Amino acid sequence: MSTDHTALIQQTMPLCATLDISAERLDAAAVVLTMPWSAERCSIGRALHGGALMALADSAGAAAAAANLPDGAIGTSTIESKTNFLGAATDGVAVATARVLHAGSTTIVVETEIRAGDRLVAKTTQTQIVLRPRP
């Protein structure tokens, strides 16, 4: 785990600190964030709550988009997100890997896979709007 990358993620997105999200990788090619299983983040059946998994995916997607900003952009904001839940994360660590599918001048599309061990538990596709300074 990169302490510097984790500090950056948790400072820019404070919810990441609340959810104990850490950064394993943070570059233009891919972002890898992790969130340990915790009973406080669970739903029925001791599975990580879908909202916690979506927060992990959204954070990874936002970081991937930020790492691929076009010239003159100052940030991004999620304007659309779709998640398919394919399994449950009932222990261990949820690992989100986000990769940019499209980096344009007005939007960035990111796909994020969340795995628990070797099992794919969720797949998210999101669109981020590119933010620019206002005149």
C-alpha positions, -999 to +999 in steps of 0.1 A: +000+000+000+012+035-008+009+057+022+012+088+001-016+076-023-038+066+006-033+100+022-042+118-010-073+097-015-085+101+021-078+139+020-095+146-013-124+122-005-129+122+033-155+094+030-126+071+020-110+077+055-144+069+072-146+037+052-109+028+058-103+028+020-066+025+010-048+031-023-027+003-037-022+019-071-030+054-084-019+062-120-034+069-154-035+032-164-054+019-134-065+028-098-067+001-072-084+009-039-091-015-011-117-016+017-115-042+045-146-061+055-161-047+087-193-056+105-201-019+106-203-018+068-225-048+064-261-056+054-280-088+059-259-120+061-227-102+071-221-091+035-206-057+028-235-033+021-241-024-016-238+012-007-203+007+008-192-012-023-207+016-045-188+042-025-156+021-031-163+019-068-172+056-071-140+066-053-119+044-075-136+057-106-132+093-096-095+088-089-091+071-123-109+100-140-088+125-121-056+108-133-068+112-169-080+148-169-076+167-202-056+199-203-073+228-186-096+206-165-098+211-127-116+179-117-146+157-124-179+148-109-199+116-113-230+122-135-240+085-140-232+052-123-245+017-128-235-012-107-242-049-112-238-069-079-226-104-088-218-118-053-212-111-017-181-099+001-184-116+035-149-113+048-114-102+039-108-072+017-128-058-012-105-047-040-117-022-066-097-018-099-108+011-121-097+017-157-107+045-180-127+033-211-130+068-227-112+100-218-128+129-237-128+167-234-162+167-216-167+133-201-146+104-189-161+068-187-146+044-162-152+007-155-145-007-121-144-043-109-147-052-073-133-085-061-133-103-028-105-128-031-107-143-065-145-137-068-160-108-089-186-093-066-195-061-085-189-043-117-196-006-121-196+017-151-197+054-145-195+086-164-176+116-150-182+151-163-150+171-168-150+203-147-133+234-160-127+268-144-155+292-148-147+325-165 
